[in-house]
Amino acid sequence: MEYDMAALSIRERDFVDACLASWTGISTRAPIPVRALGYSDRDHFDDEVGRLRRATSAGEKLSEVDTARVLFLSELAFGSELFGAGIEFRMVSTFDDSEGVAVLRTLQRKLYTNLGARSLFDPELYAPRKD
């Protein structure tokens, strides 16, 4: 099953973009969930975050696992001081905390699926990367 990112509002896509952008900016100081998301290393993670940013901004369709990755990375970037931008998110986006929480809750309702959550734990994600 795929999720059509075009179904997100422009503001929701802006929020996701700011969250994903933080992984190449302010959140780079935090440990990243490379293995938790099935990426083999930091370079692979960076490449995939860029791909997810472009796909979301363009309103493309994403696979179940990519949709779950977008949601997970957005949740961490916005909400986690340990793993993401946390309280510094306001410095890298136009979202204050109250709007950010409201948008994140909307994204959680739209993007979360049981299949997506389970797909993040598919053992095939953790197989060695084949270049």
Solvent accessible surface area in square Angstrom, and as a share of the most:
residue,aa,sasa,rsa
1,M,173,0.77
2,E,106,0.48
3,Y,49,0.19
4,D,55,0.29
5,M,0,0.00
6,A,54,0.42
7,A,65,0.51
8,L,3,0.02
9,S,53,0.34
10,I,129,0.66
11,R,87,0.32
12,E,12,0.05
13,R,50,0.18
14,D,64,0.33
15,F,0,0.00
16,V,0,0.00
17,D,38,0.20
18,A,15,0.11
19,C,0,0.00
20,L,0,0.00
21,A,30,0.23
22,S,3,0.02
23,W,0,0.00
24,T,77,0.45
25,G,37,0.35
26,I,36,0.18
27,S,0,0.00
28,T,61,0.36
29,R,130,0.47
30,A,7,0.05
31,P,88,0.55
32,I,33,0.17
33,P,17,0.11
34,V,20,0.12
35,R,137,0.50
36,A,49,0.38
37,L,1,0.00
38,G,10,0.10
39,Y,2,0.01
40,S,45,0.29
41,D,68,0.35
42,R,76,0.28
43,D,102,0.53
44,H,32,0.14
45,F,0,0.00
46,D,46,0.24
47,D,88,0.45
48,E,31,0.14
49,V,0,0.00
50,G,19,0.18
51,R,82,0.30
52,L,0,0.00
53,R,77,0.28
54,R,155,0.57
55,A,6,0.05
56,T,0,0.00
57,S,60,0.39
58,A,69,0.53
59,G,12,0.11
60,E,91,0.41
61,K,125,0.53
62,L,6,0.03
63,S,47,0.30
64,E,25,0.11
65,V,31,0.18
66,D,12,0.06
67,T,6,0.04
68,A,11,0.09
69,R,18,0.07
70,V,0,0.00
71,L,12,0.06
72,F,61,0.25
73,L,0,0.00
74,S,0,0.00
75,E,53,0.24
76,L,28,0.14
77,A,0,0.00
78,F,18,0.07
79,G,56,0.54
80,S,22,0.14
81,E,82,0.37
82,L,140,0.70
83,F,83,0.35
84,G,0,0.00
85,A,0,0.00
86,G,8,0.08
87,I,141,0.72
88,E,53,0.24
89,F,1,0.01
90,R,126,0.46
91,M,147,0.66
92,V,65,0.38
93,S,19,0.12
94,T,95,0.55
95,F,4,0.02
96,D,64,0.33
97,D,95,0.49
98,S,86,0.55
99,E,60,0.27
100,G,0,0.00
101,V,71,0.41
102,A,58,0.45
103,V,15,0.09
104,L,15,0.07
105,R,120,0.44
106,T,43,0.25
107,L,0,0.00
108,Q,44,0.20
109,R,179,0.65
110,K,78,0.33
111,L,5,0.03
112,Y,116,0.44
113,T,47,0.27
114,N,95,0.49
115,L,88,0.44
116,G,3,0.03
117,A,35,0.27
118,R,150,0.55
119,S,22,0.14
120,L,17,0.08
121,F,149,0.62
122,D,61,0.32
123,P,107,0.67
124,E,135,0.60
125,L,37,0.19
126,Y,62,0.24
127,A,48,0.38
128,P,114,0.72
129,R,104,0.38
130,K,186,0.79
131,D,160,0.83
